[in-house]
Amino acid sequence: MKLQELPFIHKKKRTIEFIIHHLDCAKKVSLAGTFNHWEKNELPMKHGRKGDWKIEIPMLPHGKYFYKFFIDEKMWMEDIENPLREPDGVAGWNSVLTI
């Protein structure tokens, strides 16, 4: 069985699902990227079972987007489940989403 690639593009629903796993210690996680001008609080994620955090956003237009997760209003983290990443210019990484 092939693991689901993340973020997961739901073609029929026309949405994109972002998930970050095993983040039990976080109190707040949000999604930010070039698709929302890196606004830290615009896309809050929902806490689920086993420390998972999820959000589903409407489908984006075709293109290349960069994103990260913003944790507890103090720490940026790339999507470690997405192998596509590029340097962020500040000694870290941006995750890449191509539609």
C-alpha positions as CSV (number, residue, x, y, z in Angstrom):
1,M,0.0,0.0,0.0
2,K,1.4,3.4,-1.0
3,L,1.4,6.1,1.6
4,Q,-0.6,9.2,0.9
5,E,1.5,12.0,-0.3
6,L,1.2,15.2,1.7
7,P,-0.2,17.7,1.2
8,F,-3.1,15.6,-0.3
9,I,-4.9,17.1,-3.2
10,H,-8.6,16.1,-3.3
11,K,-9.4,16.5,-7.0
12,K,-13.1,15.7,-6.7
13,K,-13.6,17.9,-3.7
14,R,-11.3,20.6,-5.1
15,T,-9.5,21.0,-1.8
16,I,-6.0,20.5,-0.4
17,E,-5.4,18.8,2.9
18,F,-2.4,19.6,5.0
19,I,-1.5,17.3,8.0
20,I,1.3,17.5,10.5
21,H,1.7,14.3,12.6
22,H,2.9,13.6,16.2
23,L,2.8,17.1,17.5
24,D,1.2,16.3,20.9
25,C,3.0,19.1,22.8
26,A,1.6,22.0,20.6
27,K,-1.2,24.2,21.8
28,K,-1.8,26.0,18.5
29,V,-0.7,25.2,14.9
30,S,-1.5,27.2,11.8
31,L,-0.6,27.0,8.1
32,A,1.0,29.9,6.2
33,G,2.6,30.3,2.9
34,T,2.8,32.3,-0.3
35,F,-0.9,31.5,-1.0
36,N,-1.9,33.6,2.0
37,H,1.0,36.1,2.1
38,W,2.5,34.2,5.1
39,E,-0.3,35.3,7.4
40,K,0.4,33.4,10.6
41,N,-3.1,33.3,12.1
42,E,-5.4,33.1,9.0
43,L,-5.4,29.3,8.6
44,P,-5.6,27.7,12.1
45,M,-5.3,23.9,12.0
46,K,-7.5,21.5,14.0
47,H,-6.1,19.2,16.6
48,G,-7.0,15.5,16.1
49,R,-6.1,12.1,17.4
50,K,-2.5,11.1,18.3
51,G,-1.2,14.6,18.0
52,D,-2.2,15.2,14.4
53,W,-3.1,18.7,13.2
54,K,-5.2,19.1,10.0
55,I,-6.6,21.8,7.7
56,E,-8.3,21.5,4.4
57,I,-8.2,24.6,2.1
58,P,-9.9,25.3,-1.2
59,M,-8.0,24.3,-4.3
60,L,-5.4,26.8,-5.4
61,P,-4.8,28.0,-9.0
62,H,-2.0,26.1,-10.9
63,G,1.4,27.2,-9.8
64,K,4.2,26.7,-7.3
65,Y,3.7,27.6,-3.6
66,F,5.8,27.6,-0.5
67,Y,4.5,26.9,2.9
68,K,5.3,26.1,6.6
69,F,3.5,25.4,9.8
70,F,3.6,28.1,12.6
71,I,3.6,26.4,16.0
72,D,2.5,28.0,19.3
73,E,3.0,31.5,17.8
74,K,6.8,31.2,18.0
75,M,8.3,28.5,15.8
76,W,8.2,27.9,12.0
77,M,8.5,24.3,10.8
78,E,8.6,22.9,7.3
79,D,6.4,19.9,6.4
80,I,8.8,17.0,7.2
81,E,6.4,14.6,5.4
82,N,6.8,16.5,2.1
83,P,10.2,15.8,0.6
84,L,9.9,18.8,-1.7
85,R,11.6,21.8,-0.1
86,E,13.8,24.7,-1.0
87,P,15.9,27.0,1.2
88,D,14.0,29.8,2.8
89,G,16.8,32.3,2.8
90,V,17.1,32.4,6.6
91,A,18.9,29.1,7.3
92,G,15.8,27.0,7.1
93,W,13.5,25.4,4.5
94,N,10.1,26.1,2.8
95,S,8.0,23.2,1.8
96,V,6.9,23.2,-1.8
97,L,3.4,22.5,-3.2
98,T,2.9,22.4,-7.0
99,I,-0.6,22.4,-8.4
